[in-house]
Amino acid sequence: MTSVTLTNENESSLKCMEVWGGNGSRKNHFVRPGLDVWIHSQAVSSSAAGGSDLYLLSSCSSGRITRMMVADVCSQGSHFAELAEEIRELMKRNINTIRQTRVVREISRRLVESSRHGCIATALIGTYFAPTRKLVLCNTGNPPPLLYRAAHQEWSVLKQVPQNTTAIHKSFMVSDFEEYQYFETQLDFGDMLLSIGNALTECRSKDGRIIGMHGLEERVRHLDPRRPGELVAALTEELKQEHRDNLSIDDATVLLWQVTKTSVPWRDNLLAPLRYFQGANDNTNIE
């Protein structure tokens, strides 16, 4: 994997049966069936020796299933690259599954194995199914996402869904060192979900106090939801201006999802069965 620095947002293509992602500084916008996704990641040089943020985005054979994974990995050089490659392969192997239980279980097992060798990671895995506009998230160690309901024009912290503890522990084993959070929600057109890492909640206010989840939510509420393409950049810039140390120590990756009325192109519908059976071909783009 190589790290690159991008100063402008790129509208990027994501093909069906493709896994996109990597690490390093990026500003990308993806248009998927029923969903717009913005990924903003800022890498800091000081984190290179100890680890990095890893972000991956996949699309199924028809484009109906969009899955993302973001992890904050504390590991050294070759170990990080090896872990990232294995997680990418797991994402690819499960690219056509609507339910994310298996991919969550497999990724978490690999993270637990890495923890025995000194690699510590927090991870967020999410799956969006466009026909039903259903979003499922499994989170360990990251702050809970913020949800914007277009009908009410307001942001709130996405509430965790009560689950059977034993069942969750079987499916997401990273709980060996972090607490689980499971989210499931039905989205509507115009709704947005903002997924943020610890680097943002650990930012400081002008008086030097850590803002936490409550402080971050307050700052997001003041942003213009009518311009989602500029929302993440406005948030990170405001935090940087507030305190000189903000977003300067650790990698910071932010994902913004917005539900749209974009449908699956007829060509992707037609080719979906063929892509499914040719899934063994390596159609993956990782940078």
Secondary structure as GFF3:
##gff-version 3
##sequence-region A 1 287
A	DSSP	beta_strand	10	12	.	.	.	ID=ss1
A	DSSP	beta_strand	18	22	.	.	.	ID=ss2
A	DSSP	beta_strand	26	32	.	.	.	ID=ss3
A	DSSP	beta_strand	35	42	.	.	.	ID=ss4
A	DSSP	three_ten_helix	45	47	.	.	.	ID=ss5
A	DSSP	beta_strand	51	59	.	.	.	ID=ss6
A	DSSP	beta_strand	65	74	.	.	.	ID=ss7
A	DSSP	alpha_helix	77	93	.	.	.	ID=ss8
A	DSSP	alpha_helix	101	115	.	.	.	ID=ss9
A	DSSP	beta_strand	120	129	.	.	.	ID=ss10
A	DSSP	beta_strand	134	140	.	.	.	ID=ss11
A	DSSP	beta_strand	146	149	.	.	.	ID=ss12
A	DSSP	beta_strand	154	157	.	.	.	ID=ss13
A	DSSP	alpha_helix	165	171	.	.	.	ID=ss14
A	DSSP	three_ten_helix	173	176	.	.	.	ID=ss15
A	DSSP	beta_strand	180	186	.	.	.	ID=ss16
A	DSSP	beta_strand	192	195	.	.	.	ID=ss17
A	DSSP	alpha_helix	198	201	.	.	.	ID=ss18
A	DSSP	alpha_helix	212	221	.	.	.	ID=ss19
A	DSSP	alpha_helix	228	242	.	.	.	ID=ss20
A	DSSP	beta_strand	252	259	.	.	.	ID=ss21
A	DSSP	alpha_helix	266	277	.	.	.	ID=ss22
A	DSSP	beta_strand	285	286	.	.	.	ID=ss23
###
